[in-house]
Amino acid sequence: MTVLIPVRCFTCGNLIADKFKEYQTRVKSGEDPGKVLDSFGFKRYCCRAMILTSVETIHQVIPFYEAIRRREQEVRSELE
């Protein structure tokens, strides 16, 4: 899994990256996301937004990568 999460909050500088993996596992296990963020001490909305808006980018990039590879193969076969 590739997630692009900043090491620190852009607004206040609070360290957030070290807590992201635990946040994901706890939320996937069924805990309330708001309570998990509270337990980490994220009271400011800027830090909470940084955690909540982080996405797994690899699932968005792979289809484009595969399409480029298929097109390259098509071009090579047409040139042969």
N, C-alpha and C positions, 0 to 999 in steps of 0.2 A: 504494500500500500504506500503510495506516495502522496503525502499531504504537504502542502506549502503553508506552513504556519509560522508566523514571525516569532523570533526568540522573545522579544519584548513587545509590549503594547506600544503602538505608535504614538498614542496620546500621552500616557502617564509614565511609560517606561517600566511598568510592572512586568516581572518575569512570568511568561505564560506557557512557553513551549514545553517545559518539563512536566506540565500537568495535563497536556492534551491527550496522551494515550490512555491515562487512567480515566479521564473524563469519558472518552469513547467507550471503554469497557464497562464502566458503571452505568452509562445511559443505555447501552445495548442489553445490559442485564435487567433493566426495568426501572431503575431509579429515576426520580424526577430531575430533569436537567437543571432546573433552578436551584434545587437543594444541593445538587452536586457542586454547582458553581459557588454557592454560599459556603460549602464546606472547604473549598479551596481558598476562601477569603476574597473572592472576586465580587466586590460590592459595587464597583464603578461600572457604569454601562459600557464604557469604552473597552475594558478588558473582556466583559461578557460578550460583546459584539465580535471581538476578534476570535474568540473560541467558537461561537455559534456560526459564524460565516465562513469558517475554514472548510474546504471541500477536498475530496479525494480527486486530484487532477488526473491521475493515471487513467481512470475510466473514461475521461473526456478526451484524452489525447490518443489513445490506442486506435480508435476507428480511423482517424486521419492518417496515422502512420501506416496502417494496413492498406488504406486506399492508395497512398503514394507508392507503396511497394508493388501493388497490383498494376498500377499504371506504368511503372517502370518496366515491369515484365512484359506488358502488352506492347510497349514501344520497342523493346528489344526484339520481340518476336516479329514485329512488323518490319524491322530493319534487316532481319536475316533473310 
